[in-house]
Amino acid sequence: MPLGSVAFSLLAPACADPPSTEVTPTLASLAEARGISVAPATTQVAELRLAGPGACPWVYRIRVDEDVPQRIVEIAHREAERSIAALAMVGEDEQSRPLADGTVHVGAFAYRGPRTGRVTRTGEIYTSAATIGPASPNAACFDRSWDPVEDALALGWPRLPSRLTAVGESFVGAPVEGRCGRLACLDPTDEQSGVAYERPCVVPSWQERLVGIAELGPSRERVAELNGTWSDGHPPERGVWSERAAVISVDRGRLLHAEVTIHHNALGITRTIEIDAVDDCPGGLVALGWQPPETPEVAQTLAALRGEEAADSARRRGGDHGQDRH
């Protein structure tokens, strides 16, 4: 679904538009495309907090779609990426719920995709009321960073304020650091990418805004749409900027859907990442009525995660209690 251009919204005042009680175009389009009913919410405020995954594994399909100019393909021998990957995560609690301030939830993840050679990677995932990680500090500005899991977590999951938030309210999101800071020092008028020494090598954080709340499915699950933007500070036609629409379950504290687009306008490269919850856990898109297409990556990743869970359980029974996951 198109997010629409938000390049110049970076310059707009935080409260330029009054909050709307209507279903946002993104939420309406998501519901229509997934065959889920949608209705306006009865409230215009929501407590925005993340939850850690529980015993029912959360599984996400990650689709990447790139547009790369032919001149870049010929010079850099870099074809446009069209790929599907899967990320699954699980915890030990029977039910997941939004986390309190100061709490860190430790869970397990499994990931499978082209950047791991179609081999499943496993590891630990950490969630607080505001953030999930480990997350790449470079994902907002580079087509891909060193780690596909860190990229997915940085791009799909906005940093939440972990407090009551009103529709129309803006807040500072996750910081963008690392190599992205170098972009601010480049002179966009220099074709040889010369350094503009008078510019600070610092880039802003993501800027987030709660644009709408709605109720999905027959159970009327409350969801919030957050729109995020990031820019390297250069004019949009020459610089790098990113935009994101994320749909969060308010009551369950989990991501349901995200669409992120990274614009490398100096090179003419556009990279779009779409993330969808494809598991059947309560409150997810499938439980609300969506029937996603079956993909091998999702089934294989979930099988690997369950195998890791079984091995971990066997180690604990054998006396190796490992790390506390609460």
N, C-alpha and C positions, 0 to 999 in steps of 0.2 A: 504494500500500500504506500502511496507517495506521502512523504512527510511534508513536502512543500519547502520552498526556499526560506531559510531563516538567517541568511547571511547578514542582513541589515538589522535583524532584531537584536543583535548584540549591542547596538547603539541605542535601543529604545529604553525608556524608563521602565523600571521593574513593575510598576503598577499602571501601565499605560492603558490596558484594557480591563474593563470591569469583569468580574467573574460571571460565568454563564451557568445557568441551571439546565441547559440542554446537553444532550449526549454529544461529546466532541466528535468531529469527523473521523479521527483515528479509531476511537472506540466503536463507532457505528460501522466503520469499514471492517474492523477486526471481527466483530460479531457476525456481520453478514457473510464474510469469507469463510468463517468457521461454522456457520449454521447454528449460532447461539443467539438466544433472545437477549435483548438489551433494553434497559429502562433508565430514565434519569434517577439519580440518587435522591434520597429524602434529606440529605445534609450536604453542606458545602465545606465541611471540615473533616479531616481524617488524621489519625495518629499514624505517622509514617515511620515504621520500624521494620527491620528485617528479622526473620526467624532462621534458625538453623534447620537443616533437613532432619526429618524424623525417621522412623522405621520404614515408612513407605518411601521408596527411592524416588527422588525428583530426577526426571530425565528430560534433557533439552536437545532438540535438533538445531544445529547451527548451519545455516546456509550462507555461502559467500558467493557474491556475484560481482565481477569486476568489469569495468570498461577501460581498456588500455589502447591508446592510439597506435596505429600501425608503425609510426616512426619509432616509438619506444620499443615495440616488439622487435623491429629490425636492428636497432642499435644495441639494446640491452639483452636481446634474446630472451625476453620475458613475456610469456603468453598470459592472457587474462585468465584469472582463476575462476572456475565454476566448481564448487565443491560442497559436500555435505559431511559434517562431523557430528559427533554425539558426545554429550557430557552428562554423566549421571552422578548424583551425590546422595549420601545416606547418613543418618545418625542413629544413635542408640535409643533415644527417647521414643516412646510409643507414639506420641503426638508432637507435632512441631507447633510452636507458638512464638509470637513476636518477643524478642529478647529485651530484658531490662538493661538499663544503662550500666556499664561496667562489667557486663557478662560477655564472655567469649565462648562460643560453641565450636567444638572441634568435631568434624565429620570426615568421611572418606569420600573420595571421588574416583571415577574412572573416565577416561577420555579416549576416543578413537577417531582418527581422521587422517587426511592425506599428509599432514605435517608430522605425524608420528609413523609414517610408512604403513598405515593401516594396522599398526600394532597398538594394543590397548595399554595406556599408561594409567597407573594408579598412584594415589597419594592422599594427603590430608588437606582439608579445606577448612578455613577459619571464618566464622561469622560473628559480627557484633550487631548491635542495634542499628548501626549506621552503614557498615561496610562489610564486604565479603572479599576474601583473598586467599592466596597471594594474587595481586593484580598488577599488571604491567604499568609502569609510569609513562611508557612511550606510546601506548596503543592509540591515543587520540590523534597522533600526527604521522605515524609510520604505517605503511601498508600491512606490515606484520612485524612483530617483535621477536624476541628470542624464544618465547614459550606460548604455544597455542591456548593453553588453559588460562594463563595469566592474561592473555589478550582478550579472551572471551569474557572473563570476569570483569575486566576493566571497562570493556565496551558495552556489555549488556546490562550490568547492574549499576544504576546510579547510586551515589552516596546519598543516604537519606538523612533528614534532620533529626530523626528519632524524637519527635515531639508532635504536638497537635499543629496541623498546617491547614491554612485556608486556601480554597481555590483562588487562583490568581496570584498567590504569594510566590516570590522568588527567593532562592537561597544559594549559597556557594556550595558547589559539589566537590568531587574528588580533585586533588591536585594533579597537574600534568607536569612531569619533571623529566629528568634524564636527558636523553638526546634531543627531546623536543625543545629544550631551551636554546639550542643552537640556531633554531629557525628564526628566533627573534633577532639574532645578530646579523642575519644575511641581508644584503641590500637587494630588494626585489627588483630594482631597476638595472642591476648588473647581471648581464647574461652569463658571466663567469662565476656567479655566486660569490661576489666579493663581500667582505665583511664591513658592515656599517658600524664603526667602532663607537659612535655616539649613542648607539642603542643598547639598553641593558639586555643581557642574555637571560631573560626571565620571561616566562609565559604565564598567562592566568590559569586559574583552575576552571573546571567545568562550571557553567552557570545553569542552574536548574530552576524549573517553574512547575508548580502543580497546576495543570490546565483544566482538569476535570475529574469528576467522580461519577461512576455509574454502577448499575447493578446488572450482573450477568446471570443468565440461566434461570431455570425454575426455582432454584434455591436462593436467587437474588444475592449472589456473592458480591460484596462491595469491592470495586477495583478503582484504582487511581491511575490517571495518565500523567506522567511527568515528561516534559520536554527539556532536553539539555542541549547546550551549544558550547563550542570551544573554538577559539581562533588563535593563530600565532601572532596576531596583531598587524599583519600586513593587509593591504587591500584585498578583498575577497577574490578578485580576478587573478591575483598573482600569488596569493598565499595558500596556506593549508588551514582548512577549517572542518569541523565535524558537527553533525547534528544527530540527535537521538530522540526517539519516542519510546518510552518504556511504560508497560502496564504492570502494576503491582497489585497483588491481592492485599487489601487493607487488613482483613481479619486474620489472614494466615501468614502475612509477612514474606511472601515469595514472589519472585518474578514469574509472570505468565507469558509475556511477549516483549520483544524489543526489536526495533529496526534502527540501525546505525548506518550513517553514510559518512565516509571520509573523503573530502574533496582535495586532491592534490592539483590545484588549478594551474600552477606553473608548468606541470608536466601533462596536464589533461587527463589524469587518472582519477577515476571514481571507484570507490570500493564500498559495497553495501553488504552489511552483515545482518541477517535476520535470525532471531533466536525465538523458539517456541517451546513451551512446556508440552511434552507429548506423553507424559505418564498419566495413569488413572487415579492418582491420589486425590483425596477429597479437596474440592475447591479449585482443581486444575481445569484446564480447557477441555480435556476429555470428559471429566466428570460433569462438566457443564453442557456437554452435547456435541463436542467436536469429534470427528473420526479422522485422525491424521493418516496419511498414507504410510504403509509399512516401509521401513528402510533397514537394510542389513546393519548399518552402523549402530542404530539404536538398539537392536536386539543383541548384538555382540557386546556392546558396551555394558548393557544391563547384566548380561550373563557374567562378564568379567567382574563387575562390582559385587554380584552375589557370591561369586567364587572367592573373592577377597574377604567378604564378610564371613564365609564359612571357615576359611583358613584362620582368620583372626579369632573366631569363636573357639576353634580347636586349640589354638595356642593358649588362650585363657584357661581352658579346661585343663591343659597340661601344666599350668602353673605360671605361664608367662602372661602376666596381666597387661603388659604394655602400658600405653598412655591412657589416662582417664579422658574420656571423650565428653565430659560434661563441663 
